[in-house]
């Protein structure tokens, strides 16, 4: 779900973010104007591709909101890019 404020667009991510949903997330984020905020309050889990996508979006200026502790742990542990092999 996408919600736009005056200068910030918030994208809410629900359920599980897997490799299958990363393309849709990236497409939604590219279609926004202004600042981007990712609301992770309802994100239950994410695979490596999902975590990497979130980290890349944050690296490009997105702000995180409401990340559950487990997701924060995954974000802190997962390297960006191809630093490790799958």
DSSP file (Angstrom, degrees, kcal/mol; ACC not computed):
  #  RESIDUE AA STRUCTURE BP1 BP2  ACC     N-H-->O    O-->H-N    N-H-->O    O-->H-N    TCO  KAPPA ALPHA  PHI   PSI    X-CA   Y-CA   Z-CA
    1    1 A X              0   0    0      0, 0.0    11,-2.5     0, 0.0     2,-0.5   0.000 360.0 360.0 360.0 137.7    0.0    0.0    0.0
    2    2 A X  E     -A   11   0A   0      9,-0.2     2,-0.4     2,-0.0     9,-0.2  -0.939 360.0-177.0-115.1 131.0    1.3    3.4   -0.9
    3    3 A X  E     -A   10   0A   0      7,-2.7     7,-3.6    -2,-0.5     2,-0.5  -0.996  11.6-153.0-127.0 130.9    0.4    6.6    1.0
    4    4 A X  E     -A    9   0A   0     -2,-0.4     5,-0.2     5,-0.2     2,-0.1  -0.886  11.5-177.4-109.0 131.7    1.6   10.0    0.0
    5    5 A X        -     0   0    0      3,-3.4     0, 0.0    -2,-0.5     0, 0.0  -0.259  55.0 -72.8 -99.7-164.1    2.1   13.0    2.2
    6    6 A X  S    S-     0   0    0      1,-0.2     3,-0.1    -2,-0.1    -2,-0.0   0.928 124.2  -7.0 -60.6 -46.2    3.2   16.4    1.1
    7    7 A X  S    S+     0   0    0      1,-0.1    28,-2.5    27,-0.1     2,-0.4   0.400 124.2  71.2-132.8   0.6    6.8   15.4    0.4
    8    8 A X  E     - b   0  35A   0     26,-0.2    -3,-3.4    28,-0.0     2,-0.5  -0.977  56.8-157.0-125.8 133.4    7.1   11.8    1.6
    9    9 A X  E     -Ab   4  36A   0     26,-3.0    28,-2.9    -2,-0.4     2,-0.5  -0.931  12.7-155.4-105.0 129.3    5.6    8.6    0.2
   10   10 A X  E     -Ab   3  37A   0     -7,-3.6    -7,-2.7    -2,-0.5     2,-0.5  -0.911   4.6-164.5-107.2 127.4    5.2    5.7    2.6
   11   11 A X  E     -Ab   2  38A   0     26,-2.8    28,-2.6    -2,-0.5     2,-0.5  -0.952  10.9-149.4-109.8 122.4    5.1    2.2    1.3
   12   12 A X  E     - b   0  39A   0    -11,-2.5     2,-0.6    -2,-0.5    28,-0.2  -0.788   5.5-155.9 -93.0 130.0    3.8   -0.4    3.7
   13   13 A X        -     0   0    0     26,-2.4    29,-0.4    -2,-0.5     2,-0.3  -0.935  14.9-169.7-109.3 121.5    5.3   -3.9    3.4
   14   14 A X        -     0   0    0     -2,-0.6     2,-0.3    29,-0.1    29,-0.3  -0.796  45.3 -13.5-111.7 150.0    3.0   -6.7    4.8
   15   15 A X  E    S-d   43   0B   0     27,-2.0    29,-3.4    -2,-0.3    30,-1.5  -0.456 112.5  -7.0  75.6-124.0    3.6  -10.4    5.4
   16   16 A X  E     -d   45   0B   0     -2,-0.3     2,-0.7    28,-0.2    30,-0.2  -0.954  54.8-151.5-119.2 128.1    6.7  -11.9    3.9
   17   17 A X  E     +d   46   0B   0     28,-2.3    30,-2.0    -2,-0.5    33,-0.4  -0.881  31.2 163.9-100.5 110.1    9.1  -10.2    1.5
   18   18 A X    >>  -     0   0    0     -2,-0.7     3,-1.8    28,-0.2     4,-1.0  -0.643  57.1 -87.7-118.0 175.9   10.7  -12.8   -0.8
   19   19 A X  H 3> S+     0   0    0      1,-0.3     4,-0.6    -2,-0.2     3,-0.4   0.815 125.1  61.9 -52.7 -32.3   12.6  -12.7   -4.0
   20   20 A X  H 34 S+     0   0    0      1,-0.2     4,-0.3     2,-0.1    -1,-0.3   0.779 108.7  40.5 -67.3 -26.4    9.2  -13.0   -5.8
   21   21 A X  H <> S+     0   0    0     -3,-1.8     4,-2.3     1,-0.1    -1,-0.2   0.546  91.9  85.3 -99.3  -8.5    8.1   -9.7   -4.3
   22   22 A X  H  X S+     0   0    0     -4,-1.0     4,-2.9    -3,-0.4     5,-0.2   0.903  87.8  52.6 -62.3 -43.2   11.3   -7.7   -4.7
   23   23 A X  H  X S+     0   0    0     -4,-0.6     4,-2.3     1,-0.2    -1,-0.2   0.914 110.7  47.9 -60.1 -43.3   10.6   -6.6   -8.2
   24   24 A X  H  > S+     0   0    0     -4,-0.3     4,-2.5     2,-0.2    -1,-0.2   0.916 112.3  49.4 -63.7 -42.8    7.2   -5.3   -7.3
   25   25 A X  H  X S+     0   0    0     -4,-2.3     4,-2.5     1,-0.2    -2,-0.2   0.942 112.0  47.6 -61.0 -48.0    8.6   -3.4   -4.3
   26   26 A X  H  X S+     0   0    0     -4,-2.9     4,-2.3     1,-0.2    -1,-0.2   0.885 111.2  51.4 -62.2 -38.7   11.4   -1.8   -6.4
   27   27 A X  H  X S+     0   0    0     -4,-2.3     4,-1.3    -5,-0.2    -1,-0.2   0.923 110.5  48.5 -63.9 -44.4    8.9   -0.8   -9.1
   28   28 A X  H  < S+     0   0    0     -4,-2.5     3,-0.2     1,-0.2     4,-0.2   0.913 112.2  49.3 -61.5 -42.5    6.6    0.8   -6.5
   29   29 A X  H >< S+     0   0    0     -4,-2.5     3,-1.2     1,-0.2    -1,-0.2   0.881 108.4  52.6 -66.6 -38.3    9.6    2.7   -5.0
   30   30 A X  H 3< S+     0   0    0     -4,-2.3    -1,-0.2     1,-0.2    -2,-0.2   0.788 103.0  59.8 -66.5 -26.7   10.8    3.9   -8.4
   31   31 A X  T 3< S+     0   0    0     -4,-1.3    -1,-0.2    -3,-0.2    -2,-0.2   0.466  89.2  96.0 -83.3   0.7    7.3    5.3   -9.2
   32   32 A X    <   -     0   0    0     -3,-1.2     2,-0.4    -4,-0.2     4,-0.1  -0.523  61.1-148.5 -89.4 157.8    7.4    7.6   -6.2
   33   33 A X        +     0   0    0     -2,-0.2     2,-0.1     2,-0.1   -24,-0.1  -0.929  61.4   4.8-120.2 149.8    8.4   11.2   -6.1
   34   34 A X  S    S-     0   0    0     -2,-0.4   -26,-0.2   -26,-0.1     2,-0.1  -0.423 113.4  -4.2  78.7-155.7   10.1   13.0   -3.2
   35   35 A X  E     -b    8   0A   0    -28,-2.5   -26,-3.0    -2,-0.1     2,-0.4  -0.374  65.6-143.7 -75.2 151.1   11.2   11.3   -0.1
   36   36 A X  E     -b    9   0A   0     25,-0.3    27,-2.3   -28,-0.2     2,-0.4  -0.953  14.0-173.9-120.1 134.8   10.5    7.6    0.5
   37   37 A X  E     -bc  10  63A   0    -28,-2.9   -26,-2.8    -2,-0.4     2,-0.6  -0.995  12.8-150.5-126.2 133.7    9.6    5.9    3.7
   38   38 A X  E     -bc  11  64A   0     25,-3.4    27,-2.6    -2,-0.4     2,-0.8  -0.921   7.2-154.7-105.9 117.2    9.3    2.1    4.2
   39   39 A X  E     +bc  12  65A   0    -28,-2.6   -26,-2.4    -2,-0.6     3,-0.3  -0.822  18.3 172.7 -93.1 109.9    6.8    1.1    6.9
   40   40 A X    >   +     0   0    0     25,-3.1     3,-1.8    -2,-0.8    28,-0.6   0.231  42.0 114.2-101.6  12.1    7.9   -2.4    8.0
   41   41 A X  T 3  S+     0   0    0     24,-0.3    -1,-0.2     1,-0.3    25,-0.1   0.846  85.4  37.1 -52.9 -39.3    5.4   -2.6   11.0
   42   42 A X  T 3  S+     0   0    0    -29,-0.4   -27,-2.0    -3,-0.3     2,-0.6   0.291  85.9 118.6 -99.8   8.7    3.5   -5.5    9.3
   43   43 A X  E <   -d   15   0B   0     -3,-1.8    25,-0.3   -29,-0.3   -27,-0.2  -0.675  36.8-180.0 -78.8 118.3    6.5   -7.3    7.8
   44   44 A X  E     -     0   0B   0    -29,-3.4     2,-0.3    -2,-0.6   -28,-0.2   0.842  60.7 -18.0 -88.4 -37.8    6.7  -10.7    9.4
   45   45 A X  E     -d   16   0B   0    -30,-1.5   -28,-2.3    25,-0.0     2,-0.3  -0.978  53.4-159.0-162.0 166.7    9.8  -12.1    7.6
   46   46 A X  E     -d   17   0B   0     -2,-0.3   -28,-0.2   -30,-0.2     2,-0.1  -0.986  15.1-133.8-153.1 143.0   12.1  -11.6    4.6
   47   47 A X     >  -     0   0    0    -30,-2.0     4,-2.5    -2,-0.3     5,-0.2  -0.296  46.9 -85.5 -86.5-178.2   14.5  -13.8    2.7
   48   48 A X  H  > S+     0   0    0      1,-0.2     4,-2.6     2,-0.2     5,-0.2   0.885 129.6  51.4 -57.5 -41.8   18.0  -12.7    1.7
   49   49 A X  H  > S+     0   0    0      1,-0.2     4,-2.1     2,-0.2    -1,-0.2   0.892 110.4  49.5 -64.1 -38.9   16.7  -11.0   -1.5
   50   50 A X  H  > S+     0   0    0    -33,-0.4     4,-2.2     2,-0.2    -2,-0.2   0.918 112.1  46.9 -65.4 -44.1   14.1   -9.1    0.5
   51   51 A X  H  X S+     0   0    0     -4,-2.5     4,-2.6     1,-0.2    -2,-0.2   0.915 112.3  50.3 -64.6 -43.1   16.6   -7.9    3.1
   52   52 A X  H  X S+     0   0    0     -4,-2.6     4,-2.4    -5,-0.2    -1,-0.2   0.889 109.4  51.8 -62.8 -38.3   19.1   -6.8    0.4
   53   53 A X  H  X S+     0   0    0     -4,-2.1     4,-2.3     2,-0.2    -2,-0.2   0.926 110.6  47.6 -64.1 -44.5   16.3   -4.9   -1.4
   54   54 A X  H  X S+     0   0    0     -4,-2.2     4,-2.5     1,-0.2    -2,-0.2   0.934 112.3  49.5 -61.8 -45.4   15.4   -3.0    1.8
   55   55 A X  H  X S+     0   0    0     -4,-2.6     4,-2.4     1,-0.2    -1,-0.2   0.886 110.3  50.8 -62.0 -38.7   19.1   -2.2    2.5
   56   56 A X  H  X S+     0   0    0     -4,-2.4     4,-1.1     2,-0.2    -1,-0.2   0.908 109.9  49.7 -65.2 -41.1   19.5   -1.0   -1.1
   57   57 A X  H  <>S+     0   0    0     -4,-2.3     5,-2.5     2,-0.2     3,-0.4   0.907 111.4  48.5 -64.3 -41.3   16.5    1.3   -0.8
   58   58 A X  H ><5S+     0   0    0     -4,-2.5     3,-1.9     1,-0.2    -1,-0.2   0.900 107.6  55.9 -64.1 -39.9   17.8    2.7    2.5
   59   59 A X  H 3<5S+     0   0    0     -4,-2.4    -1,-0.2     1,-0.3    -2,-0.2   0.761 105.3  53.2 -62.3 -24.5   21.2    3.2    0.8
   60   60 A X  T 3<5S-     0   0    0     -4,-1.1    -1,-0.3    -3,-0.4    -2,-0.2   0.264 135.2 -84.9 -95.0  10.5   19.4    5.3   -1.8
   61   61 A X  T < 5S+     0   0    0     -3,-1.9   -25,-0.3     1,-0.3    -3,-0.2   0.399  78.2 144.0 109.3  -3.3   17.8    7.5    0.9
   62   62 A X      < -     0   0    0     -5,-2.5     2,-0.4    -6,-0.1    -1,-0.3  -0.391  41.8-136.1 -68.7 148.4   14.6    5.6    2.0
   63   63 A X  E     -c   37   0A   0    -27,-2.3   -25,-3.4    -2,-0.1     2,-0.4  -0.855  12.3-135.1-104.9 140.8   13.7    5.9    5.7
   64   64 A X  E     -c   38   0A   0     -2,-0.4     2,-0.4   -27,-0.2   -25,-0.2  -0.760  19.4-172.0 -96.3 142.2   12.6    2.9    7.7
   65   65 A X  E     -c   39   0A   0    -27,-2.6   -25,-3.1    -2,-0.4   -24,-0.3  -0.996  62.1  -4.6-130.1 138.2    9.7    2.9   10.1
   66   66 A X        +     0   0    0     -2,-0.4     2,-0.4     1,-0.2    -1,-0.1   0.731  69.7 177.7  62.1  30.6    8.5    0.3   12.6
   67   67 A X        -     0   0    0    -25,-0.1    -1,-0.2     1,-0.1   -26,-0.1  -0.524  30.0-123.9 -68.9 123.2   10.9   -2.5   11.7
   68   68 A X     >  -     0   0    0    -28,-0.6     4,-2.5    -2,-0.4     3,-0.3  -0.264  26.5-106.2 -61.1 155.2   10.3   -5.4   14.1
   69   69 A X  H  > S+     0   0    0      1,-0.2     4,-2.4     2,-0.2     5,-0.2   0.866 119.6  53.1 -53.1 -41.3   13.3   -6.6   16.1
   70   70 A X  H  > S+     0   0    0      1,-0.2     4,-2.0     2,-0.2    -1,-0.2   0.910 110.7  46.5 -63.2 -41.5   13.8   -9.7   14.0
   71   71 A X  H  > S+     0   0    0     -3,-0.3     4,-2.6     2,-0.2    -1,-0.2   0.900 110.5  53.4 -67.4 -40.2   13.9   -7.7   10.8
   72   72 A X  H  X S+     0   0    0     -4,-2.5     4,-2.4     2,-0.2    -2,-0.2   0.911 107.8  51.7 -58.4 -42.9   16.3   -5.2   12.3
   73   73 A X  H  X S+     0   0    0     -4,-2.4     4,-1.7    -5,-0.2    -2,-0.2   0.928 110.5  47.5 -60.6 -45.8   18.6   -8.1   13.2
   74   74 A X  H  X S+     0   0    0     -4,-2.0     4,-2.1     1,-0.2    -2,-0.2   0.900 111.5  50.9 -62.7 -40.8   18.5   -9.4    9.6
   75   75 A X  H  < S+     0   0    0     -4,-2.6    -1,-0.2     1,-0.2    -2,-0.2   0.881 111.1  48.6 -64.6 -38.0   19.2   -5.9    8.3
   76   76 A X  H  < S+     0   0    0     -4,-2.4    -1,-0.2    -5,-0.2    -2,-0.2   0.805 116.8  42.2 -71.1 -29.2   22.2   -5.5   10.6
   77   77 A X  H  < S+     0   0    0     -4,-1.7     2,-0.4    -5,-0.2    -2,-0.2   0.764  92.7  89.1 -90.9 -27.0   23.6   -8.9    9.7
   78   78 A X  S  < S-     0   0    0     -4,-2.1     2,-0.0    -5,-0.2    -4,-0.0  -0.603  71.4-135.2 -82.0 123.1   23.1   -9.0    5.9
   79   79 A X        -     0   0    0     -2,-0.4     2,-0.3     1,-0.1     5,-0.1  -0.349  24.0-111.7 -68.8 156.6   26.0   -7.6    3.8
   80   80 A X  S >  S-     0   0    0    -25,-0.1     3,-0.6     2,-0.1    -1,-0.1  -0.681  73.5 -14.2 -89.0 143.2   25.1   -5.3    0.9
   81   81 A X  T 3  S-     0   0    0     -2,-0.3     3,-0.4     1,-0.2    -2,-0.1  -0.346 120.1 -25.4  72.7-144.1   25.7   -6.4   -2.7
   82   82 A X  T 3  S+     0   0    0      1,-0.2    -1,-0.2    -2,-0.1    -2,-0.1  -0.161  86.7 126.1-102.3  38.1   27.8   -9.4   -3.6
   83   83 A X  S <  S+     0   0    0     -3,-0.6     2,-0.3     1,-0.0    -1,-0.2   0.775  79.3  30.0 -68.0 -24.8   30.1   -9.4   -0.5
   84   84 A X  S    S-     0   0    0     -3,-0.4     2,-0.3    -5,-0.1    -1,-0.0  -0.936  85.4-117.8-130.0 157.4   29.1  -13.0    0.1
   85   85 A X              0   0    0     -2,-0.3    -2,-0.0     1,-0.1    -3,-0.0  -0.707 360.0 360.0 -91.8 145.0   28.2  -15.8   -2.2
   86   86 A X              0   0    0     -2,-0.3    -1,-0.1    -4,-0.0    -4,-0.0   0.437 360.0 360.0 -80.4 360.0   24.8  -17.5   -2.0
